[in-house]
Amino acid sequence: MNQVEYLEPSLAQVVERIGTRYVTVVGAPRGVEVPVSGPAIHDPLSSVPPRPGSMVLLVGLTAGSPEAAATLRGLGGATAAVLRADARDAAPLAEAAAQAGVALVALESAMSWSHLHTLVEETVLLGENLVAAPGGDLGSVPVGDLNTLVNLIAETLDRPVGIVDTQWRLLAYSAVPGQVNDDLQRDVILNRVVPERNAPRETRRLLLTTGRALRFLTNAPYDTADHTIWRVGAGIRGGQEPLGMLWVLEGRDQLPDDRLVLVEEFARLAAAHLLRARTARTADRERHGELVGQALDGTNPRTACRRLSLDPDAGIAVLAVAGLSLGADDPPGEHLLDGVATYFDAYRRSAACVLRAETVYCLVPTPDLTALREIAADLVRQLGRRGRLVAAIGGRVPAEALPRSRREADLALAALRASAADPGATAGSGTAGGPGSAAGSGPAGGPGSAVGTIDEVRAAATLIELRALLEDHPGLLLHEADPALPTGTPSSGTLSSGAPSSGAPSSGALSGARSSGALSSGALSSGALSETAESALAWIESHGDVRAAARRLGVHPNTLRYRVRKLAADGLDLSDPQTRLVTWLRLRLL
């Protein structure tokens, strides 16, 4: 059986790959032809020795650090240590490194440690280390060409092959004449993702942690007791980082055990291609992201749009997509950006996207917001199968006004998150925007809705914006409590019952937790407000209907009438329109 043979690159090859203009070998007691097994980051708090043959990145140390020499002496077993310093400044430490048998390399540029780590990792995994391959074909595959790679693997194994990422999204699939896909494979190709019931977390964990090729049943609804379909999966890792999974469709006839070893080697080879593809994608994404960022921030927006192939004079709207929350099992922002960008590419829709914090912002040309809303709703359905997503749409504007559209999208996103956090809220109760708010006016942007335009949630978004302005201006008169209206003890934060602030809208990073605290009826009815304040709020939001307000409070109408008269006697006359407005704002926003 032919196998893929890998040789670790030498220190000289790694240095050449990084570039001699960036790194310099200061001392090499064992020469520069010693092998490098991969990058490692030095942890001063760990007593575990470095991985044998690794290139240790001395993050946080300089040539002048008092502990530098002792650290180098303790790196026995490693191949090299990288220190950020000029070669001349690092030279006095070469003797300490030599005592450990470690080469000393000076990082003389402003290159980031993360970039250096990626370069070393790629050098270990990529094509120059490929000596032989099955059939002599795989070594000739252009690095990063996943479609050619899976076809060659499929020809070698005589089975259909596919590669998915760590979120079970399809990256590439084979199309070899004569090889027949089963129903699951066809569904994955059509939908670009493995169905959730056939993508268990435990399977992913096993593949990405064991480093073994493992056999699995396909399971319902694609196989039955009389028709069993087998698959072999292998995790794809770049060093310590999970990259995806390689899947081989066996069908009824299982591969011989010795071919499973070959599947593992193919998975290792696939890691090299995925890393190179990701590197190219990252460079392109950074270039596009910088241009999108300029347009969102109002820095040469017309030029940025033209370079993104967007007409600056046509209507463009900002679409913001984010998760309702980020738990341990939720995909990070990069995966969300991948999904959104892939969605627009798959449907050949023009858009330019960037990730900021955990929100994906897209510039989308659109004839009207209704059309874009339909696209956003479909995107949320397609990508939200393993986690709840929300998508908010700012106004349709020319290029110069994109910062305004972005701000509107941020506010709409905060309003949707607030509504999702309190899906039982109704407009009549005053939550999610108060009486008559758009958020409670119907399915579009209604309570618990995952998609909305700024027009659909304008009332709720306006209140979020007002609350942020109040937080930014603590000296405003509205902050001063009315002596006739005790509001009780705040449940959290500094302003009463709202959630703690996490930044004003002007920062462009409206917090879903904060906005839900500002508008949630739960916070206002769980003891955060005094009895008198709750009575005033219920009376105002029931438009003076004493019986409706009393039912809401669970008290007798005469009790509520007494409380309202008592407030008037104490100086708070709710029959006055201006007093009602200010009282409602204070109770709802503070």
Salt bridges, closest charged atoms under 4 A:
GLU122 OE1 - ARG17 NH2 2.62
ASP165 OD2 - ARG169 NE 3.11
ASP182 OD1 - ARG231 NH2 2.74
ASP183 OD1 - ARG186 NH2 2.53
GLU202 OE2 - ARG205 NH2 2.53
GLU241 OE2 - ARG278 NH1 2.51
GLU250 OE1 - ARG215 NE 2.85
GLU264 OE2 - ARG212 NE 3.75
ASP284 OD1 - ARG287 NH2 3.02
ASP284 OD1 - HIS288 ND1 3.53
ASP297 OD2 - ARG356 NH2 2.91
ASP297 OD1 - ARG406 NH1 3.82
ASP313 OD1 - ARG302 NH1 2.89
ASP329 OD2 - ARG201 NH1 2.69
GLU334 OE1 - ARG285 NH1 2.72
ASP338 OD1 - ARG281 NE 3.75
ASP338 OD1 - ARG285 NH2 2.12
ASP378 OD1 - ARG381 NH2 3.64
GLU400 OE2 - ARG302 NH1 2.78
ASP410 OD2 - ARG406 NE 2.83
ASP455 OD1 - ARG458 NH2 2.53
GLU456 OE2 - ARG373 NE 2.93
GLU465 OE2 - ARG407 NH2 2.51
GLU471 OE2 - ARG467 NH1 2.86
GLU471 OE1 - ARG514 NH2 3.25
GLU531 OE2 - ARG563 NH2 3.22
GLU541 OE1 - ARG552 NH2 2.85
GLU541 OE2 - ARG588 NE 2.90
ASP570 OD2 - LYS566 NZ 2.89
